[in-house]
């Protein structure tokens, strides 16, 4: 088991069940079990300690990066809170959210699946994708399939996923990534608009899916994905502001606003 301490500004439920990642399940004791980077683990917070069961010392850097433990989120919240009173309230409400550093191809596929979908259905489709085409791990769970594995499939092969129109986009993504037509590694360092354009070479990947992939798969925390919730939140709570107004930590601000607005639907009763 790996242990990290002291840990502040981390709420597992807010972070793992807020729509960033779709491979985590909450257990009765409020721990979470999931698979990331081909590793099946259970994570829990005990006092100020993050405990990761099933992980060994050789993966310390991987899990530290995954939970973004090196970034001082308290300082980020202080900076963001000065921008707008609603953002100050939202960042306080969602203070335990951290931006996960996920495997880029997995993030790309899961956000393709997320289009016009809800979290429960997304999780089901992702689980069926892994069970049908991912490598089975020692504990019986399944890793996310590689782009090379998925590139060998036909759209018809994805029928068991019940992914609908998204199936053809998943196959196109797998083929373009595996063949090098879309270079995910370059998206870490390309100027932002170029990185977004690189991802949008894939059929079905528009600006929102590209922004989510950059934020949650490449840790481009300047990204500010705009879905229906966020567009409404911006119109109601931040009239006259644009994503660029949130600065270098726009992606973290986006998650605070997204979670706050999703949990306060009364904000939008008159819209």
Long-range contacts (C-beta under 8 A, 24 or more apart in sequence): 1-51, 1-52, 1-53, 1-54, 1-55, 2-51, 2-52, 2-55, 2-56, 2-57, 2-59, 2-60, 2-63, 3-49, 3-50, 3-51, 3-52, 4-49, 4-50, 4-52, 4-63, 4-64, 4-67, 4-69, 5-48, 5-49, 5-50, 6-48, 6-49, 7-45, 7-48, 7-49, 7-50, 7-69, 8-48, 8-73, 8-74, 9-73, 9-74, 9-77, 9-95, 9-96, 9-98, 10-45, 10-50, 10-67, 10-96, 10-98, 11-95, 11-96, 11-97, 12-43, 12-44, 12-45, 12-96, 13-96, 14-94, 14-96, 14-97, 14-259, 15-67, 15-96, 15-97, 15-98, 15-100, 16-43, 16-100, 17-119, 18-94, 18-97, 18-255, 18-258, 18-259, 19-114, 19-119, 19-258, 20-99, 20-100, 20-102, 20-216, 20-255, 21-100, 21-102, 21-110, 21-216, 22-110, 22-113, 22-114, 22-119, 22-122, 22-123, 22-126, 23-123, 23-126, 23-127, 23-130, 23-144, 35-130, 35-137, 35-141, 35-142, 35-143, 35-144, 36-66, 36-102, 36-103, 37-62, 37-66, 37-103, 38-135, 38-137, 38-143, 38-144, 39-137, 40-137, 40-138, 40-139, 40-141, 54-139, 65-101, 66-100, 66-101, 66-102, 67-98, 67-100, 67-101, 68-98, 68-99, 68-100, 68-101, 68-219, 71-98, 73-98, 73-252, 76-249, 76-252, 77-256, 79-247, 79-249, 80-246, 80-247, 80-249, 80-252, 80-253, 80-256, 83-245, 83-246, 83-247, 83-253, 84-238, 84-241, 86-237, 86-238, 86-257, 87-238, 87-246, 87-253, 87-256, 87-257, 89-260, 90-256, 90-257, 90-259, 90-260, 90-261, 91-253, 91-256, 93-256, 93-259, 93-260, 93-263, 94-255, 94-256, 94-259, 94-260, 97-252, 97-255, 97-256, 97-259, 99-215, 99-216, 99-219, 99-221, 99-251, 99-252, 99-255, 100-216, 101-219, 102-216, 102-217, 103-144, 103-217, 104-184, 104-185, 104-187, 104-213, 104-217, 104-218, 105-144, 105-146, 105-147, 105-177, 105-184, 105-217, 106-144, 106-217, 107-212, 107-213, 107-216, 107-217, 107-218, 108-173, 108-177, 108-184, 108-199, 108-202, 108-205, 108-209, 108-213, 108-217, 109-144, 109-150, 109-170, 109-173, 109-174, 111-209, 111-212, 111-213, 111-216, 112-166, 112-169, 112-170, 112-173, 112-202, 112-204, 112-205, 112-209, 113-163, 113-166, 113-170, 114-209, 114-212, 115-166, 115-204, 115-209, 124-162, 125-161, 125-162, 125-163, 125-166, 128-160, 128-161, 128-162, 129-158, 129-161, 129-163, 129-170, 132-160, 132-161, 146-178, 147-173, 147-174, 147-177, 147-178, 148-174, 148-178, 149-174, 150-174, 150-178, 151-175, 151-177, 151-178, 151-179, 165-204, 166-204, 168-203, 168-204, 169-202, 169-203, 169-204, 169-205, 172-202, 172-203, 172-204, 173-202, 173-204, 173-205, 176-201, 176-202, 184-217, 184-218, 187-213, 187-214, 187-218, 187-220, 188-218, 188-220, 192-220, 192-222, 192-223, 195-220, 215-251, 215-254, 220-251, 221-248, 221-249, 221-250, 221-251, 221-252, 222-248, 222-249, 222-250, 222-251, 223-250, 223-251, 223-254, 224-250, 224-251, 224-253, 224-254, 225-254, 229-258, 229-261, 229-262, 230-254, 230-257, 230-258, 230-261, 232-261, 232-268, 232-271, 233-257, 233-258, 233-260, 233-261, 233-267, 235-271, 236-267, 236-268, 236-271, 237-261, 237-267
